[in-house]
Amino acid sequence: MADLSINLAGIKSPNPFWLASAPPTNSGYQVQRAFEAGWGGAVWKTLGDPILNVSSRFAAISFNGQRVAGFNNIELITDRPLEVNLKEIYETKKRFPNHAIIASLMMEPKQDKWHELVKRVEDVGVDGLELNFGCPHGMAERGMGSASGQVPALVERQTYWVKEVAKTPVIVKLTPNITDITATAEAACNGGADAISMINTINSLMGVDLDTWNTIPHVAGKGAHGGYCGPAVKPIALNMVAECARHANINVPISGIGGISSWQDAVEFMLMGASGVQICTAAMHHGFRIVEDMIEGLNHYLDGKGIKSVSEIIGKTVPRYADWGDLDLNYNIVAKINTDVCINCNKCHIACEDTSHQCIEMLTDENGKGYLKVREEDCVGCNLCSIVCPVDGAIDMVEAANELPPMTWNERQAALNVAAECKIDVNK
């Protein structure tokens, strides 16, 4: 059995599965239940100055039979007194000394207030701090959360203030509601962050009720934008983790967050550079015991590949992630339809004919039976037919023979520039 323990910037936990700062980590009762179920760590629901929450707070999108494909909330940070939270953190850490407890913090951008909050929280024995520069609603309107997280200078300055007094590792949680997340990640590093976490939720409006015309959710007939999360945001989160992992000036561990619902998702995030993962929506949907399947699945996966420690997979795919201009223009794949598996639903033909490259032909054999065939010389390998096909194994995407040497767009442009300088006619 593989070693699942991780060490993220000095914060140790028995496995890489942490609960993210959110409703599931609102109280000591909940966090202790989570640890009993097997979670390796928990980021306590964000602590800060007292706030008031509204009702109702959550909404979800279901898609094609899948419940909670996306999740939206307009809930703020904890509405429980700081003293109560600190007491429960102390009690939880005392009961579970080998599990990671990280306190999520949010404060207005004032040095003295950050210092005071950090000292009070660290006094109860947390393993680390996570600075919430990501919450996109409510708190942002007060100059905190993503309002700070969208300004690199504020991220750097506030991280520096926290590091002035912090005795435990400091993780900076970043907002995805920004043009380039590497800018704020780099700012966090410049401020002395020991690690970064991403992503927080995405600005969103979940929907409108077509009968009442109220937003979903609404509070007494009025709505506001909220934070979007759940399986639908995973590709966005995975890209942002990857971009930070391959950035030359970002050299701190990453805690991956965003749409993680299974051990497979966790492996993808770790391959793209995350040292561990945080999970919220899946736990809210299915309960804390989902971690049992995650632990078991991750163990089997690592054992099957002969990997002794989960830490060995961190970042293994990052070198394979590049800019578009570095992709091989001469690499070709084509679709092949397996007629013995195909059910002749014609979805691939319709998709290709209407919206792609018109290279799937509807033919008839000598017995009058219809079948589909790809005209390979016109196939561009877009994958659309295999994506819409409802039958596994009916369409394979295979590499096509090609005598041309590998060449990227950047290499092509460089060669053209050289030719132009040497006045060489490339068309001859």
Summary of the structure (lengths in Angstrom):
residues: 428
radius of gyration: 25.2
end to end distance: 62.0
largest distance: 84.3
contacts: 1437
relative contact order: 0.11
helix: 36%
strand: 23%
